[in-house]
Amino acid sequence: MNETPGSTEPSTDDIRSTQGPVLLEFGTDWCSHCQAAQPVIAEALQAHPQINHIRIEDGKGRPLGRSFAIKLWPTLIFLRDGEEVTRVVRPRNRGELKSALREIDPATT
């Protein structure tokens, strides 16, 4: 799991070629919505340690965020084998995250 947003983001091709479950989290460290969502995201991920969680520092001119049409932070993209299964924008509760994680977790699908 990538705990802090990376300064070097993966390419869209890198993400599309991933295997298994991946959670992409787009946001910034200074975003209050992103900060508020961190405990909810961390708690939800505890039950899914095999999911690769990648935090992406998003902003103007960032191609990966544009390729996923990110408009608000945080936006969580749930992928299985490089394909988007679902997304959650500005998560407010554990239930919506748990539901989305179950959709990509091979242990629960």
C-alpha positions in Angstrom: 0.0 0.0 0.0 1.3 3.4 -0.9 0.5 5.6 2.2 1.5 8.9 0.8 0.7 10.3 -2.6 3.7 9.8 -5.0 5.3 12.6 -6.8 5.8 10.3 -9.8 2.5 8.9 -10.9 2.1 5.7 -12.9 1.1 6.0 -16.5 -2.4 5.1 -17.6 -0.9 2.1 -19.5 0.8 0.9 -16.2 -2.6 1.1 -14.4 -4.5 -0.6 -17.2 -2.0 -3.5 -17.2 -2.2 -4.2 -13.5 -3.4 -7.6 -12.3 -5.7 -8.2 -9.4 -7.5 -5.7 -7.2 -6.3 -2.1 -7.1 -7.7 0.9 -5.4 -6.6 4.2 -6.9 -7.1 7.2 -4.6 -6.9 10.6 -6.3 -6.5 13.7 -4.1 -4.0 15.9 -2.3 -2.6 16.1 1.2 -3.9 19.7 1.7 -7.5 18.8 0.7 -9.8 18.8 3.7 -12.2 16.3 2.1 -9.2 14.0 1.5 -8.0 14.4 5.1 -11.5 13.6 6.5 -11.8 10.5 4.4 -8.5 8.9 5.5 -9.7 7.2 8.6 -12.7 5.7 6.8 -10.5 4.5 3.9 -7.9 3.0 6.3 -10.6 1.2 8.3 -12.3 -0.3 5.2 -9.0 -1.5 3.8 -8.1 -3.4 7.0 -10.3 -6.2 5.9 -8.8 -6.4 2.4 -5.0 -6.5 2.8 -4.5 -8.0 -0.6 -5.8 -5.0 -2.4 -3.1 -2.7 -3.8 -3.9 0.8 -2.6 -2.2 3.5 -4.7 -2.5 7.2 -3.7 -2.2 9.6 -6.5 -1.4 13.3 -6.0 -3.8 14.9 -8.4 -4.0 18.4 -9.8 -3.9 20.5 -13.0 -2.0 18.9 -15.8 -1.8 15.4 -14.2 -2.5 13.0 -17.0 -3.6 10.0 -14.9 -6.3 12.0 -13.2 -7.5 13.4 -16.5 -7.6 9.9 -18.0 -10.0 8.9 -15.3 -12.1 12.1 -15.5 -11.4 13.1 -11.9 -13.4 16.2 -10.9 -13.6 16.1 -7.1 -11.2 14.8 -4.4 -11.0 12.3 -3.1 -12.1 10.0 -5.9 -11.5 6.3 -5.3 -11.4 4.1 -8.4 -11.8 0.4 -7.8 -10.1 -1.7 -10.4 -9.9 -5.4 -11.1 -7.2 -6.5 -13.7 -6.8 -2.9 -14.9 -10.5 -2.3 -15.5 -12.7 0.1 -13.5 -15.4 -1.8 -11.6 -16.8 1.1 -9.6 -15.8 4.5 -8.1 -16.7 6.4 -4.9 -16.4 10.2 -4.8 -15.9 11.9 -1.4 -16.7 8.8 0.7 -18.9 9.6 3.6 -19.3 6.2 5.3 -17.7 2.8 5.7 -20.6 1.1 4.0 -20.1 2.5 0.6 -16.4 1.7 0.7 -16.9 -1.8 2.0 -19.4 -2.5 -0.8 -17.0 -1.3 -3.5 -14.1 -3.2 -2.0 -16.2 -6.4 -2.0 -16.7 -5.9 -5.8 -13.0 -6.1 -6.5 -11.8 -8.5 -3.8 -11.3 -12.0 -5.2 -11.8 -13.4 -1.7 -15.4 -12.1 -1.6 -16.5 -12.3 -5.2 
